[in-house]
Each structure stands twice: as C-alpha cells, then as structure tokens.
Amino acid sequence: NELLQRVLGSHAQRFNRRHGRTGVLVESRFEAKVISDPAYLSQICLYIHGNPINHGLVDDPGLWPYSNYHELSLDGYKAWRKKHGLESVLPTTLEDYTKLVKAFVHTQNNELEAG
C-alpha cells in the first residue's frame, strides 16, 4: 500500500507538471481487496480488459498497451487462466475471451443506457 502511494504520488506530480496543474489526481483513497472468488475475479478481468473499449480508446483489448491483455498469446492465455483459477469461469480460447470482453462492454453500455 505504501509503495502504491509513492508510485501514484510521483505520477501525480509528473502529470501536474506536464499539464500545468496542481492538486490530487485521485480524490478517494485506494482500497486493496483480496479476491478469492473466481467468478468475481473473472468479472474484474472483463471490466479491466474492456475498459479501454468502453471509453473509445481502442476497438480491441489487445491493442491497449497498458494492460496485460496484449501479453496473452494463446499459450499465455491458458497459463493465465490456470494461474488465477479461472478455467471454470472463462472460455478456453483467447479468441472466445476477446468476444466475451466485447460482449461484456456491450452489456455494460446497454445497462447504462437503460438506466
């Protein structure tokens, strides 16, 4: 937690200097939480990998360089699923996972529009 605060603090200082700003970038405190439920973890992964699509930054999660998604080659995806205990809750292929990420974003947007 202390390391993350230092990283975020130095990032905020650089960002503020670059953009001629002052003050905090993140107003609420960071909260760390252990995720032990594979189904919940899969939802978090879909959210994180889908977020750049949701905000119109890329059309495919593999094009966003600031997440681990682009590292998930076919073998990497299988190892990642196994390492995090996600075999039972995520598709077996990276192609199907990519479709699921895009469907997740679409569903999120529809829920927001229905409001």
Buried (B, 14 or more C-beta within 10 A) or exposed (E): EEEEEEEBEEEBEEEBEEEEEEEEEEEEEEEEEEEEEBEEBBBEBBBBBBBBBBEEEEEEBBEBEEBEBBEBEEEEBBEBBEEBEBEEBBBEEBEEBBEBBBEBBEEBEEEEEEE
